[in-house]
Amino acid sequence: MKKIIFTLGLIAVAVGVFAQEGGSPMNKAVNRATHSRDFLMIQLSYDGWAGAPDSIKTGFNRGFNIALMYDFPFKKSPLSVAAGLGISTSGVYLKDHTFDISGKVSPDKASFPASNAYKKYKVATTYLEIPIEIRYRSVPDNANKGFKAALGVKVGTLVNAHTKGRNTGANGSKNWDKDINKGFFNPWRFSATARVGYGNFALFGAYSLNPMLKDNSDLDIRPYQIGICLSGL
């Protein structure tokens, strides 16, 4: 038993010395295991539509984004570049209006007819995105600590667009009406992004640089998001 304990102690000392060597493979593996570079990004947001007509009122809109990003640090610098792949979802709740996503009212361009038929009415979109960021970290080797900030862009392609309305039937039952159609939406979205925070938590913002709807619409609606970001790994 003493020999086994002595042998394990020697192995532990050898591993510790080996891991402390600056360029050793063991040290690099330890760094990867213990030092965060914000690989996983989770964002919760309040969503809005800049440029929407004044007559279109919205409620408590919300969104959810998740992305996996790979960080490319600059040597001996607090700056880095990161790129990845993510999903962005948004739900905007309209008050006293609907979005004629099916084209029944106006087949040639998007329209928002006035209506009080629904207690809740949501316009939902989902984008597959490629986010790119220039990052600053006061603790370059560990994004779990210190001040950090980032500026970037996201290129997204629309994968789903639908509306969903809920009303109450005569017997008190809840009825749902759902329409799915991407026809009126711009298939691509280009957004500017910013993030500032400390450790694993940050505030973020995103603003669409191109209209949400296609060119045949006379509405210049630009979606935006403001919220909190949890990052790590």
Backbone hydrogen bonds, N-H to C=O, Kabsch-Sander energy under -0.5 kcal/mol:
donor,donor_aa,acceptor,acceptor_aa,energy
5,I,1,M,-2.4
6,F,2,K,-2.7
7,T,3,K,-2.5
8,L,4,I,-2.5
9,G,5,I,-2.1
10,L,6,F,-2.0
11,I,7,T,-2.2
12,A,8,L,-2.4
13,V,9,G,-2.3
14,A,10,L,-2.5
15,V,11,I,-2.7
16,G,12,A,-2.3
17,V,13,V,-2.4
18,F,14,A,-2.5
19,A,15,V,-2.5
20,Q,16,G,-1.2
21,E,17,V,-0.6
21,E,18,F,-0.9
24,S,21,E,-1.3
28,K,24,S,-1.9
29,A,25,P,-2.2
30,V,26,M,-2.4
31,N,27,N,-2.5
32,R,28,K,-2.2
33,A,29,A,-1.8
34,T,30,V,-2.1
35,H,31,N,-2.5
36,S,34,T,-0.6
39,F,232,G,-0.5
40,L,232,G,-2.8
41,M,67,A,-2.6
42,I,230,L,-2.6
43,Q,65,N,-2.7
44,L,228,I,-2.2
45,S,63,G,-2.0
46,Y,226,I,-3.2
48,G,224,Y,-2.1
50,A,48,G,-0.5
50,A,222,R,-2.5
52,A,49,W,-1.0
56,I,53,P,-1.6
57,K,55,S,-0.9
57,K,95,K,-0.7
59,G,93,Y,-2.1
61,N,59,G,-1.6
62,R,91,G,-1.8
63,G,45,S,-1.9
64,F,89,T,-1.5
65,N,43,Q,-2.3
66,I,87,I,-2.2
67,A,41,M,-2.3
68,L,85,L,-2.5
69,M,39,F,-3.1
69,M,67,A,-0.5
70,Y,83,A,-3.2
72,F,81,V,-3.3
74,F,79,L,-2.1
77,S,74,F,-1.3
80,S,135,R,-1.8
81,V,72,F,-2.0
82,A,133,E,-2.4
83,A,70,Y,-1.7
84,G,131,P,-1.5
85,L,68,L,-2.1
86,G,129,E,-2.6
87,I,66,I,-2.6
88,S,127,Y,-2.5
89,T,64,F,-2.4
90,S,125,T,-2.1
91,G,62,R,-2.2
92,V,123,V,-2.5
93,Y,91,G,-0.5
94,L,92,V,-0.6
94,L,121,Y,-2.2
95,K,57,K,-2.7
96,D,94,L,-0.5
98,T,113,P,-2.2
100,D,98,T,-0.6
100,D,111,S,-2.3
101,I,99,F,-2.7
103,G,100,D,-0.9
115,S,96,D,-1.8
119,K,166,R,-2.5
120,K,166,R,-1.4
122,K,164,K,-2.6
123,V,92,V,-2.7
124,A,122,K,-0.6
124,A,162,H,-3.1
125,T,90,S,-2.0
126,T,160,N,-2.2
127,Y,88,S,-2.8
128,L,157,T,-2.5
129,E,86,G,-3.0
129,E,127,Y,-0.6
130,I,155,V,-2.3
132,I,153,V,-2.7
133,E,82,A,-2.7
134,I,151,L,-3.0
135,R,80,S,-3.0
135,R,133,E,-0.5
136,Y,149,A,-3.0
137,R,78,P,-2.0
138,S,147,F,-3.0
142,N,139,V,-1.7
143,A,36,S,-2.7
145,K,142,N,-1.4
148,K,197,G,-2.3
149,A,136,Y,-2.3
150,A,195,R,-2.5
151,L,134,I,-2.0
152,G,193,T,-2.2
153,V,132,I,-2.0
154,K,191,S,-2.2
155,V,130,I,-1.8
156,G,154,K,-0.6
156,G,189,R,-3.1
157,T,128,L,-2.6
158,L,187,P,-2.2
159,V,126,T,-2.7
160,N,126,T,-1.4
162,H,124,A,-2.4
163,T,179,D,-2.4
164,K,122,K,-2.2
165,G,177,D,-2.9
166,R,120,K,-2.9
167,N,175,N,-2.3
169,G,173,S,-3.6
172,G,169,G,-1.8
175,N,167,N,-3.1
175,N,173,S,-0.5
177,D,165,G,-2.7
179,D,163,T,-1.9
181,N,161,A,-1.7
185,F,182,K,-1.3
186,N,212,M,-2.9
189,R,156,G,-2.6
191,S,154,K,-2.5
191,S,189,R,-0.5
192,A,207,Y,-2.6
193,T,152,G,-2.6
194,A,205,G,-2.1
195,R,150,A,-2.2
196,V,203,L,-2.4
197,G,148,K,-2.6
198,Y,201,F,-2.0
199,G,146,G,-2.7
201,F,198,Y,-1.7
202,A,229,C,-1.7
203,L,196,V,-2.9
204,F,227,G,-2.4
205,G,194,A,-2.3
206,A,225,Q,-2.2
207,Y,192,A,-2.3
208,S,223,P,-2.5
209,L,190,F,-4.2
210,N,190,F,-0.6
212,M,221,I,-2.9
214,K,184,F,-2.2
217,S,214,K,-1.8
221,I,219,L,-0.8
222,R,50,A,-3.4
224,Y,48,G,-2.2
225,Q,206,A,-2.4
226,I,46,Y,-2.1
227,G,204,F,-2.1
228,I,44,L,-1.9
229,C,202,A,-2.9
230,L,42,I,-3.2
231,S,200,N,-2.2
231,S,229,C,-0.5
232,G,40,L,-1.7
